[in-house]
Amino acid sequence: MFEILELRGPVAAKAGSNRAASVLEAGGLVLFPDMAFALEADERPLLDPAISNGKSKNVSLDPITGRVGGADVDAEAQAALGRMLTRFADYAETLLGELTPHYAGALQRRRTSFRPGAIENRALSPRKDDRRLHTDAFPSNPVHGRRILRVFANVNPTGEDRIWEVGEEDFQTLAVRYRDRLGSPSRSAWLMERLGLTKGRRSGYDDAMLRLHDAAKLDDGFQKSAPKRRIVFPAGCMWVVYTDSVLHAALAGQHALEQTFLMPPEAMETVALSPLRVLEQVGGRTLL
Ligand SMILES: [Fe+2]
């Protein structure tokens, strides 16, 4: 059964700190229904799909270079975007610091992204279509077994909900379902790294996670019959979830902010629940 830990009020994150990590690690989600990320006056005009450069799905901030990509705007708006994304990254980090003190020092801040377009309007191939149930894997940024923990905020200015579906099937069941499709490590990992197609060498774990992502998304029967549950995220709410292990599909909504953190599985309360350990156990081989 998919668990949603709902936390309300100004001290919501602290109040949930005794249970949040175990709910997240078991494949649940933490929801803050009334914790809005407030936008500054000069940030409100940025809530416009026209700021996109038309090539990227998201506008994003690279925490290492400080560069904002994916937007085609003037220098002033570019600076405002950078400030908004940095503020959100700091906000998300503070939130997790209170919610999951167990992870202190282990969370690694990665991209901050803003999704200004409406989900319904995207015409994409099944593999790229995030309206289909999937677990996250990064094709060009190998994670080498680290967890993908994401903090989301619906900042829609007109009160529009963001709507997801999540799978009721846990990661272990999913891994067993597609066990035969996870294959052996790709021999071309070194070449992709050499050609700059991946940032660093793709590990056996990254290969298996990409295959799992594709297997679920491309399986029409699974998409139709998988047990799932609809979740409505109202404007002004935030949520936290391990998107590498929770089956999810983003069905509708516009204007979401998202912060990605990576975390070594050893920092989890229950390491055995990490996708790395589950895939190694299901496949009977080491992946790193
Ligand atoms: Fe996703």
Boltz pocket constraint, residues with backbone or C-beta under 6 A from the ligand:
constraints:
  - pocket:
      binder: B
      contacts: [[A, 130], [A, 134], [A, 135], [A, 136], [A, 243], [A, 248]]
      max_distance: 6.0
